[in-house]
Amino acid sequence: MIDWLTGTAFTVAGTGTTWAELLGFATGVLNVWLVARQRIANWPVGIANVLLLMLLFWTAGLYADAGLQVVYVGLGLYGWWAWLYGGERRTRLTVGRTGRREWWALAAAGMVLTGGLWALLDRATDSTVPLPDALTTALSLLATYGQTRKRVESWWLWIAADLIYIPLYAYKGLYLTAALYVIFLGLCVLGLREWRADLRRGAAPTPVPPGPAPAAA
């Protein structure tokens, strides 16, 4: 099975595209669209997607991205549960905003992750892109955390990560994956708009239907 997934499906500009990359493309687009629409099916589709990408990134020498997919599986399982039971009284989760204290915690975690991964990749692997690989890994983890909690700002983190991923994957010869992240970028903008609209609907006061006039005292 792994031999087939790593085999060439077709060639673009003299560079082979594997079945893992092709299937990762398809499941990735479907996954982000489902997240934007707040469909619970995004989680099993996303888990299948990250397993494909894990294989793809490892063979391309993007070791941090490959390792990141293992974490994504765990986050995917958690997000699946949280969307179903993470709301008040174990109800479905609703879209919310990231609080100030949460932002400070995310910023600190992002700096630690980026610095630690950069040092690890630079010293312990043959990665040719240790800093962008580390930075995109950190941004993706933070964005996925926000996604599991339905934080609307998680889309901004995904947008920042995608803007780095696109030239990074093109540089590594993963042209189909680079094109996939262009599509992801558009879907992230759609998701941001959808979740913002949902947040506004949730914040709007519920209209009270007119009823009979109160009786005179």
N, C-alpha and C positions, 0 to 999 in steps of 0.2 A: 504493500500500500504506500509506504513512504517513498519507495523508488518511483512509483507512478506519479505521486504528488510532486516530486522534485524533477520529474521529466519535463521536457519542453513541449508546451502546447502549441506555440507558434513563435515566430521571430519578428521583432520590431527593430528596424534600423540595425540589423546585424546582431541584436541582443536577444537571446531566448527568453521567453516568458513561460514560467512553469505553471503547472496545473494548480499548485498551491496559491500562486499569486492570482491566477484567474478566478479561482473559487473565493479567495480572500476578497477580491474586488466585489464580487456579486453579493456575498454575505455582508460585507462592510456597508455597502450602499443601503441594503435592506435594513440593517441594524440601525443606522443613524436616522433613517426615515421613520422607523418605528419609535425611536426615542423621541423625536420631534413631535410625533403624534401621541405620545404618552401611552403606547401600547405595551402591555406587559410581556408580549412575545419578543420584545427586543432583547431580553436577557438570555434565553436559550440560543437565539440566533447569534447574539454577541459572543457567547462562549464558544460556539462552533467557529466563529470568525477568528478569535484570538488564537485558537489552537492551530489554525492554518497559518496565521501570520507568525506564530512562534517558529514554525519550521522554515518559513521563508526568510525571516530575519537572521536566523542562526546560520543558514547557508550563505547569506550575504555579508556576514561578519558584523552585523549590528547586534552585538551581544547584549547591550543594555535593553534594547527594544525586545529582543527575544526573551530575556528574563522577565521583562515587564509583563509579558503575556501570561506568565504563571500567576502573577499577582492579580491580573485582570480576571482570571477564572474565579479566584476567591471573591473579588469585588462583585463579579457578576452574580454569584450565588447569594451574596449579601444583599445586593441591590434588588434581586428578584424577591427576596423575603421582605425587604424594607418597603418596596412599592405596594406590596399586598397588605402588610401589617404594621408598617412603621408610623402610621398616623395616630391621632388621639384614640385611646382605647382600642388599640390594635386594628384600626381601620386603614383603608387605603391612604397612602401618602398624597398630599397636595403640594402644589408648587409654592415655594417660599423664597425669601431672600437670605443672603449670607450676612450674618451679624458682624459687627466691628471686631469683637473678640475672636470670632471664627476666622476672619480675614487675617488678623495678626498671627494666629496659629498656622494658617495655611502658608503665609509668607515665610515664617520661620522654617516650616517643614520643607518648603520649596528650596530655600537656600541650602539647607543641610543636605537634602537629597542631591541637588545639582553638584555641590562641591564634593560630596563623598563619591558619587558615581563618576565624576570627571577624573578624580584622582585614581580610582580603581581601574577605569578603562585605560587611562594613560599609562599606568604602571604594570598592569597585570594582563593586558590583552594586546592584540595587534591591530586594534581599532585605528582607523585613519581619521575618524571624526569624533574624538572623545567628548569634546565640549557640547556640540549640538546634539549628539546622541544622549548625553546626560541631561541637558536642558529639556529636550522634548519628552524624555522619560518622566522627569519631575512634573512638568506641566500636565502630562497625560494622566498621571496618578492623581493629582489634585483635581483635575476636571472630572475624572471618574468618581472620586469621592463625592463631589458636588452633585453629580448625576444621580448617585444612589440616594441622596437626600433630597432630590428635586430642587436644588438651588438654581435659580434662574441665571446667576452669574457664571455657572459652570460652562455655559456656552462661550463666554468671552475667553476663558482659559483654553477651550478647544480651538477657538479661532486663532489665538496666539500660537498654539502648538502647530496647527495646520500650516500657518504661514512659514514656519521653519521646516516642517516635514517635506513640503513640496520640493524645494530646491535640494534638500538633503537626499531624498530618494532618487531624484534625477541624477545627482552626482554619483550615486552608487550604482547607476544603471538600471534601477527599478522603475522603468518608465510607466508601466501600467499602474503601479502603486502610486507614483507621483500624480498621475491623472486621477486616480481614485481620491486622493486627498484634495484635489481641486474640487471634485464633486462634494466631498465632505465639507469643504469650506462653505459652499453654497447651502448645503443642508444645515450647517450650523447656524447660518444667518436665518434660515427658515425656522429652525428650532427656537432660536432666541425670540423671534417675533411671536411664535405660537405660545411659548411659555409666558412671555410678557402679557399677552392678551389674556391668558388664563389667570394670571395673577391679578390683572385689573378686574376681571369678572368676579373673582373671589373677594376682592376688596370692595366692590360696589354694594351699596345698601340694597337689601331685598325690598322691592316695592310691596306695600301693604294694600291688599284689595279693599275697596271701599265697603263699609258695612253700615248697619243701621245706626242712626244717631243715638247717642247715649240718652237714657231716660232722664227726665228732669227730676231733681231731688225733691 
